[in-house]
Amino acid sequence: MSLSNGTTDGNGLKWTVGLLNSKYKYLTAETFGCKVNANGVALKKKQLWNLEPYVGAESEEETVCLKSHLGKYLAVDQFGNVTCDSEDLDAHARFRVVVNDSGKWSLMNVTRGYFLGASDDKLICSAKAPGEAEYWTVHLAARPQLNEGYFGKDLVILKRGQITRTTPKLAPSSPALHQNGFSVHYTCLHGGYSVDSDLEAENLPLGHHIP
């Protein structure tokens, strides 16, 4: 598979995303001390995360993991502390994506059974059900090359399947994981209508998501 804005390996496709919380701050991996918080005010290097399919012996369902720009995995330890200091992938870094009706994501840590949230300047994972602090808006910063298509602020043209629609804003909902990588379900959130389409990873459009 040929990629320009995304990368791939034997485990499938990796997406570069930013996660914006309810207070409009980005999930951030600090360069020093392996600290992680939700203090980012813009989508820059420290706010970029690789969203990858979780691959492990205990993986029996579609789950994901998040890797920081430092190559370390976001995880939740046995005490519920949110960490991002290990380059080794294990079950503590495994999350299930749950999407609400507005297209926002919540991330349930599979090992703990609690949802990832932000409180003041720190991350917590103690909610049994997602609330305002546990919902995240996902901004796609990079994704794979599309053979034919364009993605911009005002126009989406997808030649594959003859899907054509002009829309000011699209939001991704839950990713589906397949052997060849992700497919992302896009939902239009503007203009009083919705456009839903499941697109395989290699057919997703190029471009930068402009919130």
Secondary structure as the mmCIF struct_conf table of DSSP 4:
data_model
#
loop_
_struct_conf.conf_type_id
_struct_conf.id
_struct_conf.beg_label_comp_id
_struct_conf.beg_label_asym_id
_struct_conf.beg_label_seq_id
_struct_conf.end_label_comp_id
_struct_conf.end_label_asym_id
_struct_conf.end_label_seq_id
BEND BEND1 SER A 4 GLY A 6
STRN STRN1 THR A 7 ASP A 9
TURN_TY1_P TURN_TY1_P1 GLY A 10 ASN A 11
STRN STRN2 GLY A 12 LEU A 20
TURN_TY1_P TURN_TY1_P2 SER A 22 LYS A 23
BEND BEND2 TYR A 24 TYR A 24
STRN STRN3 TYR A 26 ALA A 29
BEND BEND3 THR A 31 PHE A 32
TURN_TY1_P TURN_TY1_P3 GLY A 33 CYS A 34
STRN STRN4 VAL A 36 GLY A 40
BEND BEND4 VAL A 41 ALA A 42
BEND BEND5 LYS A 44 LYS A 44
HELX_RH_3T_P HELX_RH_3T_P1 LYS A 45 GLN A 47
STRN STRN5 TRP A 49 PRO A 53
TURN_TY1_P TURN_TY1_P4 ALA A 57 GLU A 58
BEND BEND6 GLU A 61 GLU A 61
STRN STRN6 VAL A 64 LYS A 67
TURN_TY1_P TURN_TY1_P5 HIS A 69 LEU A 70
BEND BEND7 GLY A 71 GLY A 71
STRN STRN7 TYR A 73 VAL A 76
TURN_TY1_P TURN_TY1_P6 GLN A 78 PHE A 79
BEND BEND8 GLY A 80 GLY A 80
STRN STRN8 VAL A 82 SER A 86
BEND BEND9 GLU A 87 ASP A 88
HELX_RH_3T_P HELX_RH_3T_P2 ALA A 91 ALA A 93
STRN STRN9 PHE A 95 VAL A 99
TURN_TY1_P TURN_TY1_P7 ASP A 101 SER A 102
BEND BEND10 GLY A 103 GLY A 103
STRN STRN10 TRP A 105 ASN A 109
TURN_TY1_P TURN_TY1_P8 VAL A 110 ARG A 112
STRN STRN11 PHE A 115 SER A 119
TURN_TY1_P TURN_TY1_P9 ASP A 120 ASP A 121
STRN STRN12 LYS A 122 ALA A 127
BEND BEND11 LYS A 128 ALA A 129
HELX_RH_3T_P HELX_RH_3T_P3 GLU A 132 GLU A 134
STRN STRN13 TRP A 136 TRP A 136
STRN STRN14 THR A 137 ALA A 142
HELX_LH_PP_P HELX_LH_PP_P1 PRO A 144 LEU A 146
BEND BEND12 ASN A 147 GLU A 148
STRN STRN15 GLY A 149 PHE A 151
BEND BEND13 LYS A 153 ASP A 154
STRN STRN16 VAL A 156 LEU A 158
TURN_TY1_P TURN_TY1_P10 LYS A 159 LYS A 159
HELX_RH_3T_P HELX_RH_3T_P4 ARG A 160 GLN A 162
STRN STRN17 ILE A 163 ARG A 165
BEND BEND14 PRO A 168 PRO A 168
STRN STRN18 LEU A 170 HIS A 178
TURN_TY1_P TURN_TY1_P11 GLN A 179 ASN A 180
STRN STRN19 GLY A 181 CYS A 188
BEND BEND15 HIS A 190 HIS A 190
TURN_TY1_P TURN_TY1_P12 GLY A 191 GLY A 192
STRN STRN20 ASP A 196 GLU A 200
HELX_RH_3T_P HELX_RH_3T_P5 ALA A 201 ASN A 203
HELX_LH_PP_P HELX_LH_PP_P2 LEU A 204 LEU A 206
BEND BEND16 GLY A 207 GLY A 207
#
